[in-house]
Amino acid sequence: MNPILSIQPLGFPWPTVDPFLFCVHHDDPYPKANGRFGPAASLQGHQLGQDFSNADGWRMYHGHTVPGFPPHPHRGFETVTVVRRGWIDHADSLGAAARYGQGDVQWLTAGKGVVHGEMFPLLDTEAPNPLELFQIWLNLPARSKMAEPHFTMFWSAQVPRLVDTSASGARTEVLCIAGPLEGASGSPPAPPPDSWAAAPQNDVAIWTLRLEPGARWTMPPARGEGTRRHLYFFAGDRVTIAGQPLKDPAAIELAPGAPVELVNEGESTAEFLLLQGRPIGEPVMQYGPFVMNTEQEIRQAFADYQRTQFGGWPWPDPEPVHGPDAVRFARRSDGQIEHP
């Protein structure tokens, strides 16, 4: 049986299905820095505060002087941020902060409500500052939507990986941010306790895959019944998936119970993102940064945010950046500091 259920082109954002809500791939070749964590380049043509136009090949997003996303609220879901290149400075309404990048992952449970900023500080004043990341929104079930906010860091060395050259001699590398993979270097770190991914029976997997030219690898079937899985082909020039040739970026929905052979027949590295999980199967009511189950809960989220600001903003800067040094850290709201 053909394991490919559907193929659709990648747009912005990428198409997702329950339990995932949103997925976006940011890839910005920022120029050298100006010494104030922004680009040493003219911002003419960039619609500051709402810059998604890709002028000059990179975007300021909602930042005015530093690229990124200044403080904004969330309730009722989780964000998983996978930084492949560059840096993110996190700051939130609970007083927590972090600088992470170069393969690190932050998994944030917004729960009952948090305000956070995600700025992309440009640190190198002598050379370009490329940034590449995925941000993935994972829904929370109704019982967990009002959980206490929580964030977990997966430092790059903690993320299990599989390196395979058995089929062709060319290298396949799989990074397992969530979900086990036989042959990988250990098990993924535990997701936050209230996450849908925390229960193994929910079969949540988040993997990135890189296949060198000529590489051939068979992705094993999902573990659970009812799992939905999407494979996103986002870089490369010619691949086959279960015998189906593809040249253009695409989202491919796969039958969960079948192994799927991937072959890179092109001349450049092929890259994929896998998102899979058992659906939560509950009503989804989303309005902007809030994801609940009913319209009344959305109204309550707005009322609560207007009343409490989810704790307020304890930082003096609306675009907070954590200094000029490329030092990774996480500081919890209780003051505990963690380094890779």
C-alpha positions in Angstrom: 0.0 0.0 0.0 1.3 3.5 -0.9 2.1 5.2 2.5 1.7 8.7 1.0 -1.7 10.0 1.8 -1.4 13.5 0.5 1.2 16.0 -0.9 0.7 19.8 -0.8 3.1 22.7 -1.4 4.7 24.5 1.5 3.4 28.0 2.2 3.6 30.3 5.2 3.0 28.9 7.7 3.4 25.2 7.0 0.2 23.1 7.1 -0.3 21.1 10.3 -2.8 18.7 11.9 -3.9 17.9 15.5 -2.1 17.9 17.9 0.1 20.5 16.1 -1.3 24.0 15.5 1.4 25.9 13.7 4.9 25.4 12.2 7.1 28.0 10.6 10.7 27.9 9.3 12.6 31.2 9.7 15.8 31.4 7.6 17.4 34.8 7.6 20.9 35.5 6.4 21.4 38.6 8.5 24.5 40.8 7.7 27.1 41.7 10.2 25.9 43.4 13.4 26.0 47.1 14.2 27.2 46.7 17.7 23.7 47.3 19.1 22.4 43.7 18.3 20.8 44.8 15.0 21.9 44.6 11.4 24.6 47.0 10.1 22.5 47.8 7.1 19.8 50.3 6.1 16.3 49.4 7.3 14.7 51.3 4.4 12.1 49.0 2.8 11.5 47.2 6.0 8.1 47.8 7.6 9.3 48.1 11.1 7.1 46.4 13.6 5.5 44.2 11.0 8.3 43.3 8.7 7.6 40.0 6.9 8.4 41.2 3.4 11.9 39.6 3.2 13.5 42.8 1.9 17.2 42.3 1.5 16.6 38.6 2.1 16.0 39.0 5.8 13.3 40.3 8.1 13.0 42.3 11.3 9.7 40.7 12.1 8.1 42.7 15.0 11.4 44.2 16.1 12.4 47.8 15.5 16.1 47.8 16.4 16.7 44.1 17.0 15.1 41.4 14.9 12.6 39.2 16.5 9.4 39.2 18.5 9.1 41.6 21.4 6.8 40.7 24.3 3.5 39.0 23.4 1.1 36.8 25.4 0.2 33.1 25.0 -2.3 30.8 26.7 -3.4 27.2 26.2 -0.6 25.6 24.1 3.1 25.1 23.9 5.9 26.4 21.7 8.9 24.3 20.6 11.7 26.4 19.2 14.5 24.6 17.4 17.4 26.9 16.6 19.7 25.5 14.0 21.9 28.6 13.5 22.1 31.9 15.3 20.8 33.0 18.7 17.5 33.7 20.5 17.2 35.7 23.7 14.2 34.7 25.8 12.7 36.9 28.5 9.3 36.4 30.1 6.7 37.8 32.5 7.8 35.4 35.3 11.3 36.9 35.3 12.9 34.0 33.5 15.5 34.5 30.8 17.7 32.5 28.4 20.1 32.7 25.5 20.2 29.7 23.3 21.1 28.7 19.8 23.5 26.6 17.6 21.3 23.5 17.9 19.5 24.2 21.2 15.8 23.7 21.7 13.4 25.5 24.1 10.1 23.9 25.0 7.7 26.3 26.6 4.4 25.4 28.1 2.3 28.7 28.1 -0.4 27.0 30.1 -2.6 29.5 32.0 -0.7 32.4 30.5 2.8 33.9 30.0 4.2 36.9 28.2 7.5 36.3 26.5 9.9 38.0 24.1 12.0 36.2 21.5 14.7 38.5 20.1 17.3 37.5 17.6 20.5 39.3 18.7 23.1 39.8 16.1 26.4 39.4 17.9 29.2 39.3 15.2 30.2 42.8 14.1 32.8 41.4 11.6 30.9 38.7 9.7 27.3 37.8 8.8 24.9 36.5 11.4 22.8 33.8 9.8 19.7 32.7 11.7 17.6 29.5 11.1 15.0 28.1 13.3 11.7 26.2 13.5 8.9 27.3 15.7 6.3 24.7 16.3 3.0 25.1 18.3 1.8 22.0 20.1 -1.7 22.0 21.5 -2.5 21.2 25.1 -5.5 19.1 26.1 -8.3 20.8 28.0 -7.1 19.4 31.3 -3.7 21.1 30.9 -4.6 24.5 29.3 -4.5 26.2 32.7 -1.3 24.5 33.9 1.4 26.6 35.4 3.8 28.0 32.7 7.1 26.1 32.4 10.0 26.0 30.1 12.6 23.3 29.5 15.9 23.7 27.7 17.3 20.9 25.5 20.9 21.9 24.9 22.3 20.7 21.6 24.5 18.0 23.2 21.4 16.5 24.9 19.5 16.0 21.6 19.9 12.4 20.5 21.0 11.8 16.9 21.3 8.9 14.6 24.0 8.8 11.9 23.4 6.1 9.3 25.5 5.3 6.2 24.5 1.6 5.9 22.3 1.7 2.8 24.4 3.8 0.4 27.6 5.0 2.1 26.3 8.5 2.1 25.4 10.0 5.4 21.9 10.4 6.9 21.6 12.3 10.2 18.4 12.4 12.3 18.0 14.6 15.3 15.3 13.5 17.8 13.9 16.4 19.7 10.9 14.3 20.8 10.1 10.7 20.2 12.5 7.7 20.4 14.3 6.3 17.4 16.1 2.9 17.5 19.8 3.4 17.0 19.9 7.0 18.1 22.4 8.2 20.8 20.1 7.9 23.8 16.5 9.0 24.5 15.2 12.6 24.0 15.0 14.7 27.1 11.6 14.6 28.9 9.1 17.2 27.6 7.5 19.5 30.2 5.2 17.5 32.6 1.9 18.9 31.3 2.7 18.4 27.6 0.7 16.1 25.3 4.2 14.8 24.4 4.9 13.7 28.0 2.7 10.6 27.6 4.4 7.9 25.4 1.1 6.6 24.2 0.5 9.9 22.4 3.4 9.0 20.0 4.6 12.6 19.6 7.8 12.9 17.5 9.7 15.9 16.3 12.7 15.0 14.2 14.9 16.8 11.7 16.6 14.8 8.9 19.6 15.6 6.7 20.5 13.3 3.7 23.7 13.8 1.8 23.5 13.4 -2.0 23.1 9.7 -2.7 21.9 8.9 0.9 19.1 6.3 1.4 17.3 5.8 4.7 14.1 4.0 5.7 12.0 5.8 8.3 10.4 3.3 10.7 6.6 3.3 11.2 5.0 5.2 14.0 4.4 3.3 17.2 0.8 4.2 18.0 -2.5 3.6 16.3 -4.3 6.7 15.1 -1.1 8.7 14.9 -0.9 11.5 12.2 2.4 12.1 10.7 3.7 14.8 8.3 7.1 14.9 6.7 8.1 18.4 5.4 10.7 18.4 2.5 12.1 21.9 2.7 15.7 21.8 1.3 17.2 19.9 -1.6 16.7 19.6 -5.3 15.5 16.0 -6.0 14.3 13.3 -3.7 12.0 10.3 -3.7 9.7 9.4 -0.9 8.3 5.8 -1.0 9.2 5.9 -4.7 7.4 9.2 -5.3 9.8 11.8 -6.9 9.7 15.3 -5.6 11.6 18.4 -6.7 9.7 21.2 -4.9 9.2 21.8 -1.1 6.2 20.0 0.1 4.3 18.7 3.1 3.7 15.0 2.8 1.1 13.2 5.0 2.2 9.6 5.6 0.3 6.5 6.8 1.6 5.9 10.3 1.9 2.1 10.1 4.3 1.8 7.2 8.0 2.3 6.9 9.0 5.0 4.3 12.1 4.9 2.2 13.8 8.3 1.6 16.3 8.7 -1.2 18.3 11.9 -2.0 18.8 11.7 -5.8 19.9 15.3 -6.0 23.2 17.1 -5.9 22.7 19.0 -2.7 21.8 18.0 0.9 18.1 17.2 1.3 16.4 18.2 4.6 13.2 17.3 6.2 11.2 17.9 9.4 8.9 15.2 10.8 5.9 16.1 13.0 3.8 13.3 14.3 1.4 12.6 17.2 -1.9 11.1 18.2 -4.6 13.7 17.8 -6.0 15.3 21.0 -9.4 15.2 19.4 -10.9 18.2 21.2 -12.5 21.4 19.8 -10.0 24.1 19.0 -10.9 27.7 19.4 -8.0 30.0 18.5 -7.8 33.7 18.4 -4.3 35.2 17.9 -2.0 34.0 20.7 -4.7 32.2 22.7 -5.8 28.6 22.0 -8.6 27.2 24.0 -11.6 24.9 23.5 -14.5 27.3 23.5 -15.3 30.9 22.6 -16.1 31.7 26.2 -12.6 30.5 27.2 -11.1 32.8 24.6 -13.1 35.8 26.0 -11.9 34.9 29.5 -8.2 34.7 28.2 -8.5 38.3 26.9 -10.2 39.5 30.1 -7.5 37.8 32.2 -4.7 39.3 30.2 -6.2 42.8 30.3 -6.6 42.5 34.1 -3.3 40.8 35.0 -0.9 41.1 32.0 -0.1 37.5 33.0 2.3 38.9 35.6 3.3 42.1 33.9 6.6 42.8 32.2 9.6 43.0 34.7 12.2 44.0 32.1 13.2 47.6 31.4 13.6 47.1 27.7 10.8 46.2 25.2 13.3 44.3 23.1 15.4 42.6 25.8 18.8 41.3 24.8 21.2 39.6 27.2 24.6 41.2 26.4 27.3 40.9 23.7 28.9 37.6 24.7 27.9 34.3 22.9 27.3 32.5 26.2 24.3 30.1 26.5 22.3 30.0 29.7 18.9 29.7 31.2 17.8 31.5 34.3 14.6 30.3 35.9 12.0 32.5 37.6 13.4 31.2 41.0 16.8 32.5 40.1 18.3 29.1 39.3 20.9 29.3 36.5 21.6 26.5 34.0 24.3 26.3 31.4 24.9 23.6 28.7 
